[in-house]
Amino acid sequence: MLATLAVIIPLGLGGAVSPVMLTEQTVLLAGPNGAAAGLRYAAGVVLTTSVIVVALERFGRAISLPTKPHLDATLDLVLGLVLVNVAVLVLVVGRRRGGSPSRKDGDDRRRASGSRQARAAFPFGVFSMATNVTTLALLAAAAREISRADAEIATVAVLVLVLVGLVTTPVWVPLALTRAAPGSSQRAFAAMREQIARRGRVVTVRLLSAAGLFFIGRGLIRMFG
C-alpha cells in the first residue's frame, strides 16, 4: 500500500493543480446562494471523479490478470505515451498563449460561471471535471497504479478515497474555508489562485512527463524483461 501511495499522492496533487475548478468554485461561493451552489458544485466534481477512478481501476484490474501480461504491459506503454503527449501539449499551448494561460482560462471560466444559478451547479461540476483533460490524464495514471496493487478491497477503497480527496482539493477546500472562516477566506482563495497561476503549469508538465516516462519504462521492462 505504501508503494502505491508513493505514486498516487504526487499524481493526485498534480491533478489538484486546477485553476479552472478553483476559480469556478470561489465564484459560485461568492454569488447568490453561494453555500448551496458551492456544495452542489463540489458534489458534482467529487461524484464524477469517483466514478472515473472506480471505472479506470476496475478496467485496469480486469486486464492485469496473470493470463494477460502482454496486455498489461501494453497498457502501461499506451498510458505513458499519452501522458508524455499531454505534457508536450500543455507546454506548447502555454507558450503560444504567452506563458500565462492558467490565469486567462480562469478569467474566461469565471465570466461563464458567474451567471449560473445554484440549481445548475451540480451539472456544472460534472461538466468541469469531465472536461478537465490534464487532471483526467493524471487521474488515469493514478487509477492504473491502484489497479496494480495486490490489496484487499478495503485497502483499494482507501486508496481510491485518498486519490479522489486529493484531486478534488480545489472544490472542497474553498467550501471548508468558507464555512470555517467566512471573513478571511477570500484572502486565502486569492493566495491559492496566485500560486497555481504562477507555478501550476510547470508542476503539471513535470508530473505528466515523469509519470509518462515511469509507465513507459515499466511497460518496456514487463514486455521485454
C-alpha positions as CSV (number, residue, x, y, z in Angstrom):
1,M,0.0,0.0,0.0
2,L,2.8,2.4,0.9
3,A,4.4,1.9,-2.5
4,T,1.1,2.6,-4.3
5,L,0.6,5.8,-2.1
6,A,4.1,7.0,-3.1
7,V,2.9,7.1,-6.7
8,I,-0.7,8.2,-6.4
9,I,-0.1,11.1,-3.9
10,P,2.1,13.2,-6.3
11,L,-0.2,12.3,-9.2
12,G,-3.3,13.3,-7.1
13,L,-1.7,16.6,-6.0
14,G,-0.8,17.3,-9.6
15,G,-4.4,16.7,-10.7
16,A,-5.4,19.1,-8.0
17,V,-3.5,22.0,-9.6
18,S,-6.6,23.2,-11.5
19,P,-7.1,27.0,-11.7
20,V,-10.3,26.3,-13.6
21,M,-12.1,24.4,-10.9
22,L,-10.7,26.6,-8.1
23,T,-11.9,29.8,-9.8
24,E,-15.3,28.3,-10.6
25,Q,-15.9,27.2,-7.0
26,T,-14.8,30.5,-5.5
27,V,-17.0,32.5,-7.9
28,L,-20.0,30.3,-7.0
29,L,-19.3,30.7,-3.3
30,A,-19.2,34.4,-3.6
31,G,-22.5,34.6,-5.6
32,P,-26.2,34.3,-4.6
33,N,-26.9,31.2,-2.6
34,G,-23.2,30.6,-2.5
35,A,-23.1,27.9,0.1
36,A,-25.7,25.8,-1.7
37,A,-24.1,26.4,-5.1
38,G,-20.7,25.6,-3.8
39,L,-21.9,22.4,-2.2
40,R,-23.7,21.2,-5.3
41,Y,-20.7,22.1,-7.5
42,A,-18.4,20.1,-5.2
43,A,-20.8,17.2,-5.2
44,G,-20.7,17.1,-9.0
45,V,-17.0,17.2,-9.2
46,V,-16.5,14.6,-6.4
47,L,-19.1,12.2,-7.8
48,T,-17.6,12.4,-11.4
49,T,-14.1,11.9,-10.1
50,S,-15.2,8.9,-8.0
51,V,-17.0,7.3,-11.0
52,I,-14.0,7.8,-13.3
53,V,-11.5,6.5,-10.8
54,V,-13.5,3.4,-10.0
55,A,-14.2,2.7,-13.7
56,L,-10.5,3.0,-14.6
57,E,-9.4,1.0,-11.6
58,R,-11.8,-1.9,-12.5
59,F,-10.8,-1.7,-16.1
60,G,-7.1,-1.8,-15.3
61,R,-7.5,-4.7,-12.9
62,A,-9.5,-6.7,-15.5
63,I,-6.7,-6.6,-18.0
64,S,-3.9,-7.1,-15.4
65,L,-4.8,-10.7,-14.9
66,P,-1.9,-13.2,-15.0
67,T,-3.3,-14.6,-18.2
68,K,-2.9,-11.3,-20.0
69,P,0.6,-10.0,-19.1
70,H,1.2,-8.6,-22.6
71,L,-2.0,-6.5,-22.5
72,D,-0.9,-5.3,-19.0
73,A,2.5,-4.1,-20.3
74,T,0.9,-2.6,-23.4
75,L,-1.5,-0.5,-21.3
76,D,1.5,0.8,-19.4
77,L,3.1,1.9,-22.6
78,V,0.0,3.5,-24.1
79,L,-0.7,5.3,-20.8
80,G,2.9,6.5,-20.6
81,L,2.8,7.8,-24.2
82,V,-0.5,9.6,-23.6
83,L,0.9,11.3,-20.5
84,V,4.0,12.5,-22.3
85,N,2.0,13.8,-25.2
86,V,-0.4,15.7,-22.9
87,A,2.7,17.2,-21.2
88,V,4.0,18.4,-24.5
89,L,0.6,19.8,-25.4
90,V,0.3,21.7,-22.1
91,L,3.8,23.1,-22.7
92,V,3.2,24.2,-26.3
93,V,-0.2,25.7,-25.5
94,G,1.3,27.6,-22.6
95,R,4.0,29.2,-24.8
96,R,1.6,30.2,-27.5
97,R,-0.6,32.0,-25.0
98,G,2.3,34.0,-23.7
99,G,3.1,31.9,-20.6
100,S,0.1,32.7,-18.5
101,P,-2.8,30.6,-19.8
102,S,-3.9,29.4,-16.4
103,R,-4.9,32.9,-15.3
104,K,-6.6,33.6,-18.7
105,D,-8.5,30.4,-18.6
106,G,-9.6,31.1,-15.1
107,D,-10.8,34.5,-16.0
108,D,-12.8,33.2,-19.0
109,R,-14.4,30.5,-17.0
110,R,-15.2,32.9,-14.2
111,R,-17.2,35.1,-16.6
112,A,-19.0,32.0,-17.8
113,S,-19.8,30.6,-14.4
114,G,-20.8,33.9,-12.8
115,S,-24.2,33.9,-14.3
116,R,-25.1,30.3,-13.3
117,Q,-27.7,29.7,-10.6
118,A,-27.3,27.4,-7.7
119,R,-29.6,24.8,-9.3
120,A,-27.1,24.4,-12.2
121,A,-24.1,24.0,-10.0
122,F,-24.2,20.2,-9.8
123,P,-24.2,19.5,-13.6
124,F,-21.7,22.3,-14.0
125,G,-19.4,20.4,-11.6
126,V,-19.9,17.2,-13.5
127,F,-19.0,19.0,-16.8
128,S,-16.0,20.8,-15.3
129,M,-14.4,17.5,-14.1
130,A,-15.3,15.5,-17.2
131,T,-13.6,18.1,-19.5
132,N,-10.5,18.8,-17.4
133,V,-8.1,16.9,-19.7
134,T,-4.9,17.5,-17.8
135,T,-6.4,16.3,-14.5
136,L,-8.0,13.3,-16.2
137,A,-4.7,12.2,-17.6
138,L,-3.1,12.2,-14.1
139,L,-6.2,10.6,-12.7
140,A,-5.9,7.8,-15.2
141,A,-2.3,7.2,-14.3
142,A,-3.1,7.1,-10.6
143,A,-6.1,4.8,-11.1
144,R,-3.9,2.5,-13.1
145,E,-1.5,2.3,-10.3
146,I,-4.3,1.4,-7.8
147,S,-5.4,-1.4,-10.2
148,R,-2.0,-2.9,-10.0
149,A,-2.0,-3.0,-6.2
150,D,-2.3,-6.6,-4.8
151,A,-4.5,-5.5,-1.9
152,E,-7.8,-6.3,-0.3
153,I,-11.0,-4.4,-1.3
154,A,-10.8,-2.3,1.9
155,T,-7.3,-1.2,1.1
156,V,-8.3,-0.4,-2.5
157,A,-11.2,1.6,-1.2
158,V,-8.9,3.7,1.0
159,L,-6.5,4.3,-2.0
160,V,-9.5,5.4,-4.1
161,L,-10.7,7.8,-1.4
162,V,-7.2,9.3,-1.0
163,L,-6.9,9.9,-4.7
164,V,-10.4,11.4,-5.0
165,G,-9.8,13.6,-2.0
166,L,-6.5,14.9,-3.4
167,V,-7.8,15.6,-6.9
168,T,-10.9,17.4,-5.7
169,T,-9.0,19.7,-3.3
170,P,-9.8,22.8,-5.4
171,V,-13.6,22.3,-4.7
172,W,-13.8,21.1,-1.1
173,V,-11.0,23.2,0.4
174,P,-12.7,26.6,-0.5
175,L,-16.0,25.2,0.7
176,A,-14.5,24.2,4.0
177,L,-12.7,27.5,4.4
178,T,-15.8,29.5,3.7
179,R,-17.7,27.6,6.5
180,A,-14.8,27.8,8.9
181,A,-13.6,31.4,8.4
182,P,-16.0,33.4,6.2
183,G,-14.3,36.7,6.8
184,S,-10.7,35.7,5.8
185,S,-11.5,33.0,3.2
186,Q,-11.3,35.4,0.2
187,R,-7.7,36.3,1.0
188,A,-6.9,32.6,1.2
189,F,-8.6,32.0,-2.2
190,A,-6.6,34.8,-3.8
191,A,-3.4,33.4,-2.5
192,M,-4.3,29.9,-3.7
193,R,-5.2,31.2,-7.2
194,E,-2.0,33.2,-7.4
195,Q,0.3,30.2,-6.5
196,I,-1.5,28.0,-9.0
197,A,-1.3,30.6,-11.7
198,R,2.4,31.1,-11.2
199,R,3.6,27.6,-10.7
200,G,0.7,25.3,-11.7
201,R,1.7,24.7,-15.4
202,V,5.3,23.9,-14.6
203,V,4.3,21.4,-11.9
204,T,1.8,19.8,-14.1
205,V,4.2,19.4,-17.0
206,R,6.9,17.9,-14.8
207,L,4.5,15.5,-13.2
208,L,3.0,14.4,-16.5
209,S,6.4,13.9,-18.0
210,A,7.7,12.0,-15.0
211,A,4.6,9.8,-14.8
212,G,4.7,9.1,-18.6
213,L,8.4,8.1,-18.5
214,F,7.7,5.9,-15.5
215,F,4.9,4.0,-17.2
216,I,6.8,3.7,-20.4
217,G,9.8,2.3,-18.7
218,R,7.8,-0.2,-16.6
219,G,5.9,-1.3,-19.7
220,L,9.1,-1.9,-21.6
221,I,10.6,-3.9,-18.7
222,R,7.5,-6.0,-18.4
223,M,7.2,-6.6,-22.1
224,F,10.8,-7.5,-22.9
225,G,12.2,-8.4,-19.4
